[in-house]
Amino acid sequence: MHHFHYIDNDLYCEETSVSEIAQKVCTPFYLYSYATLHQHFRVFDDAFGHLKHLTCFSMKSNSNLAVVRLFALEGGGVDIVSGGELYRALKVGVDPKKIVYSGVGKKTEDIEYALTSGILMFNAESPQEILKLNEVAGRLGKKANLALRVNPDVDPITHPYISTGLKQNKFGIDINEALEQYIIAKNLKNLDVRGVACHIGSQLTQVSPFVDTIEKLKGLINSLEGSGIRIDYLDLGGGLGITYDTEAPPLPREYAAAVHDVLGATDLTLILEPGRVIMGNAGILVTRVLYTKTTNDRTFFIVDAGMNDLIRPSLYNSFHAIQPVRLSGRSKVTADIVGPICESGDFFARERETTVFEPGELLAVMSAGAYCYSMSSNYNSRPRACEVMAKGNRYYVIRARETYEDLVRGESIPDFML
């Protein structure tokens, strides 16, 4: 469900014309629907209303201040993986007691920052990290609330690059070694063991991997309680998928029902870390056709956005639907939609049946709310595009387009070259 639709053949975001925004802010730009974001958060959070839970938005999917503020106003927390994400969260008023810090490579200064900020919990991912958390907390005269991120060796049935719960993945502590590490953590005086955490992957389109994971975690929690270790939080991570093409992922209420069925009556507080399922279909990337080009083998539509703006097709061979901003009624053609970057991997679609476009026309790359701006770069010294949020019949630039001056800010030429 999203609020991108056509009125008199023109694409609108809620009640705002996408073409009119393009005239004012230029292209390319990311466009998010406030109504869609609000609705997606509420649908997900409400699905778990019958369970004690905390919905912590996964900031890695989109860390724009306005986006994070929207979810904070709805009572949500955040899942962070860096000091920079913590800074953003605190800047927009996220309650520190609703912040969970995940990630395999937490730097000492970022651990200090999180401890002094009073976050809810660290999800530790290795034996050395457990010792580091204890050392840093002791030096600061604090106690670190701790969960161990467990690797359950469950196949999430997703792209291998976004699978995180198999033995060969870098994430978490092997579930067969977790009890030993929990006992070690319990006996460290600067740690307070509070939870069990897990995240098996992203863009999951079936409930069964979640169910298999929870079954394994229940066994671990029973073993922990038998060893005198009380668990208050069960962090199930994120991962629920969206429809990019023909996928039919479970709805949040179906996911929640499956979780409830497996857990049964419980005093645990669930921590849920949705990202893509809230953000993905709430945003688009709007770009303009620069040129059309025909060779003996291919037809190309060359646009002003590139893989630096949306790398998912190149990185994961991901599908993103592509729609004209104005319906023309022209015939279809099989073509590649490509950007201006000097890489053959700079494409949004290959051999895709699409409307015939003419130079100057706008097209929308759909499902671009998650892992698009957050994974963008300045490759080829291209300024990052602006981000826009529409609400009703108004729009707001929530991140300005970078300038050439922004590209070189912070750089300097050594004296010996002057």
Residue pairs with C-beta under 8 A, 6 or more apart in sequence:
1 36
1 39
1 40
1 281
2 33
2 36
2 281
2 282
3 13
3 14
3 33
3 35
3 36
4 11
4 12
4 13
4 33
4 284
4 364
4 366
5 11
5 12
6 12
6 327
9 326
9 327
10 17
10 18
10 19
10 325
10 326
10 327
11 17
11 18
11 19
11 323
11 324
11 325
11 326
11 364
12 18
13 21
13 31
13 33
13 284
13 390
13 395
14 33
14 34
14 35
14 390
14 391
14 392
14 393
15 392
15 393
16 390
16 392
16 393
16 394
16 395
18 31
18 284
18 286
18 325
18 362
18 364
19 325
19 326
19 362
21 29
21 31
21 286
21 388
21 390
21 395
22 29
22 286
22 288
22 325
22 362
25 386
25 388
25 397
25 401
26 401
27 286
27 287
27 288
27 304
27 305
27 362
27 385
28 285
28 286
28 287
28 288
28 303
28 304
28 305
28 309
28 385
29 285
29 286
29 385
29 386
29 387
29 388
29 401
30 283
30 284
30 285
30 286
30 368
30 369
30 372
30 373
30 385
30 386
30 387
30 388
31 283
31 284
31 285
31 286
31 388
31 389
31 390
31 395
32 67
32 282
32 283
32 369
32 387
32 388
32 389
32 390
32 398
33 282
33 283
33 389
33 390
34 70
34 389
34 390
34 391
34 392
35 391
35 392
36 281
36 282
37 67
37 70
37 71
37 278
37 279
37 282
37 369
38 70
38 74
40 277
40 278
40 279
40 281
40 282
41 55
41 57
41 70
41 71
41 74
41 76
41 278
42 74
43 252
43 253
44 55
44 252
44 272
44 274
44 277
44 278
45 53
45 55
45 74
45 75
45 76
47 251
47 252
47 253
47 255
47 256
48 55
48 252
48 256
48 259
48 270
48 272
50 256
50 260
51 256
51 259
51 260
51 263
51 266
51 270
52 267
52 268
52 269
52 270
53 269
53 270
53 271
53 272
54 77
54 98
54 120
54 269
54 270
54 271
54 272
55 71
55 76
55 77
55 272
55 274
56 76
56 77
56 78
56 79
56 98
56 99
56 100
56 271
56 272
56 273
57 68
57 71
57 76
57 77
57 78
57 79
57 273
57 274
57 275
57 278
58 78
58 79
58 238
58 273
58 274
58 275
58 276
59 68
59 78
59 79
59 80
59 81
59 85
59 88
59 89
59 275
60 79
60 81
60 85
60 275
60 371
60 374
61 275
61 276
61 278
61 279
61 280
61 369
61 370
61 371
61 374
62 275
62 279
62 283
62 369
62 370
62 371
62 372
62 373
62 374
63 84
63 85
63 88
63 374
64 373
64 387
64 398
64 399
65 88
65 91
65 92
65 398
66 389
66 396
66 398
67 279
67 389
67 398
68 78
68 88
68 89
68 92
68 94
69 92
69 93
71 78
71 278
72 78
72 89
72 92
72 93
72 94
72 95
76 98
77 94
77 95
77 97
77 98
77 99
77 100
77 120
78 85
78 89
78 94
78 98
78 99
78 100
79 100
79 102
79 237
79 238
79 273
79 275
80 86
80 89
80 99
80 100
80 101
80 102
80 103
81 101
81 102
81 103
82 103
82 110
83 107
83 109
83 110
83 113
83 114
86 99
86 101
86 110
86 113
86 114
86 117
86 119
87 113
89 99
90 96
90 117
96 117
96 118
96 119
96 120
97 118
97 119
97 120
98 120
99 114
99 117
99 119
99 120
100 119
100 120
100 121
100 122
100 123
100 197
100 235
100 271
100 273
101 114
101 119
101 121
101 122
101 123
102 123
102 125
102 149
102 197
102 199
102 237
102 273
103 123
103 125
104 125
104 126
104 129
104 170
104 171
106 122
106 129
106 132
108 132
108 136
111 122
111 132
111 133
111 136
111 144
112 136
112 140
114 122
115 136
115 137
115 140
115 142
115 144
116 140
116 142
119 145
120 145
121 145
121 146
121 147
121 194
121 195
121 233
121 235
121 271
122 133
122 144
122 145
122 146
122 147
123 147
123 148
123 149
123 195
123 197
123 235
124 130
124 133
124 146
124 147
124 148
124 149
124 173
124 185
125 148
125 149
125 171
125 172
125 173
126 173
127 173
127 181
127 184
130 146
130 148
130 181
130 184
130 185
130 188
130 191
131 188
133 144
133 146
133 190
133 191
134 144
134 185
134 188
134 189
134 190
134 191
135 190
136 144
137 143
137 144
137 190
137 191
138 189
138 190
142 190
143 190
143 191
143 192
144 190
144 191
144 192
145 192
145 194
145 195
146 185
146 191
146 192
146 193
146 194
146 195
147 193
147 194
147 195
147 196
147 197
147 233
147 235
148 172
148 173
148 178
148 181
148 182
148 185
148 196
148 197
149 171
149 172
149 173
149 197
149 198
149 199
149 235
150 172
150 173
150 174
150 175
150 178
150 196
150 197
150 198
150 217
150 220
151 165
151 166
151 167
151 169
151 171
151 172
151 173
151 174
151 175
151 198
152 165
152 175
152 198
152 200
152 212
152 213
152 216
152 217
153 165
153 166
153 167
153 174
153 175
154 165
154 166
154 200
154 209
154 212
154 213
154 216
155 163
155 165
155 166
155 209
156 163
156 164
156 165
156 200
156 201
156 202
156 204
156 209
156 239
157 204
157 205
157 206
157 209
158 201
158 202
158 203
158 204
158 205
158 239
158 241
159 203
159 316
159 318
161 315
161 316
162 201
162 202
162 203
162 316
163 169
163 200
163 201
164 171
164 172
164 199
164 200
164 201
164 202
165 171
165 172
165 198
165 199
165 200
165 201
165 209
165 213
167 174
171 199
172 197
172 198
172 199
173 181
175 216
175 220
178 220
179 220
179 223
179 224
179 227
182 193
182 224
182 227
182 229
183 227
183 229
185 191
185 193
186 193
186 228
186 229
193 229
193 230
193 231
194 231
194 232
194 233
195 231
195 232
195 233
195 234
195 235
195 271
196 217
196 220
196 221
196 224
196 231
196 233
196 234
196 235
197 233
197 234
197 235
197 237
197 271
198 213
198 217
198 235
198 236
198 237
199 235
199 236
199 237
199 238
199 239
199 273
200 209
200 210
200 213
200 237
200 239
201 209
201 239
202 238
202 239
202 241
202 275
202 276
203 239
203 241
203 242
203 276
204 210
204 239
204 240
204 241
204 249
205 241
205 247
205 248
205 249
205 250
206 249
206 250
207 250
207 254
207 255
207 258
210 236
210 239
210 255
210 258
210 259
211 258
211 262
213 236
214 236
214 259
214 262
214 263
215 262
217 234
218 262
218 263
221 231
221 234
221 268
224 230
224 231
225 231
231 268
232 268
232 269
233 268
233 269
233 270
233 271
234 263
234 266
234 268
234 269
234 270
234 271
235 270
235 271
235 273
236 259
236 270
236 271
236 272
236 273
237 272
237 273
238 272
238 273
238 274
238 275
238 276
238 277
240 249
240 250
240 252
240 255
240 274
240 276
240 277
241 247
241 249
241 276
241 277
242 249
242 276
242 277
242 280
242 281
242 367
242 370
243 249
243 281
243 367
244 280
244 318
244 319
244 320
244 321
244 366
244 367
245 319
245 321
249 277
250 258
252 274
252 277
259 270
275 370
276 370
276 371
278 370
279 369
279 370
280 367
280 369
280 370
280 371
281 366
281 367
281 369
282 369
283 367
283 368
283 369
283 370
283 372
284 364
284 365
284 366
284 367
284 368
284 369
285 305
285 309
285 310
285 364
285 365
285 368
285 372
285 385
286 325
286 362
286 363
286 364
286 365
287 303
287 304
287 305
287 309
287 362
287 363
287 365
288 303
288 304
288 360
288 361
288 362
288 363
289 301
289 302
289 303
289 357
289 358
289 359
289 360
289 361
289 362
289 363
290 302
290 303
290 304
290 340
290 359
291 300
291 302
291 359
292 299
292 300
292 301
292 302
292 357
292 358
292 359
293 299
293 300
293 302
294 300
298 335
298 336
299 333
299 334
299 335
299 336
300 335
300 336
300 337
300 338
301 335
301 336
301 337
301 338
301 354
301 357
301 363
302 338
302 339
302 340
303 337
303 338
303 339
303 340
303 348
303 363
304 339
304 340
305 339
305 348
305 365
305 385
306 339
306 340
306 341
306 346
306 379
306 380
306 382
307 313
307 314
307 339
307 341
307 343
307 345
307 346
307 347
307 379
308 341
308 376
308 377
308 378
308 379
308 380
308 382
308 384
309 339
309 372
309 373
309 376
309 382
309 384
309 385
310 320
310 348
310 365
310 368
310 372
310 376
311 375
311 376
311 377
312 318
312 320
312 371
312 372
312 375
313 319
313 320
313 347
313 348
313 349
314 343
314 345
314 346
314 347
315 375
320 348
320 349
320 365
320 366
320 367
320 368
321 365
321 366
321 367
322 337
322 348
322 349
322 352
322 354
322 363
322 364
322 365
322 366
323 363
323 364
323 366
324 355
324 357
324 361
324 362
324 363
324 364
325 361
325 362
325 363
325 364
326 361
326 362
327 355
328 355
328 356
328 361
330 355
330 356
331 356
332 353
332 354
332 355
332 356
333 353
333 354
333 355
333 356
334 351
334 352
334 353
334 354
335 349
335 351
335 352
335 354
336 347
336 349
336 350
336 351
336 352
337 347
337 348
337 349
337 352
337 354
337 363
338 346
338 347
338 348
339 346
339 347
339 348
340 346
340 380
341 379
341 380
341 382
342 380
348 365
357 363
373 384
373 385
373 387
373 399
376 384
376 385
377 384
378 384
378 402
378 407
381 407
383 401
383 402
383 403
383 404
383 406
383 407
384 401
384 402
385 401
386 397
386 399
386 400
386 401
387 397
387 398
387 399
388 395
388 396
388 397
388 398
389 395
389 396
389 398
390 396
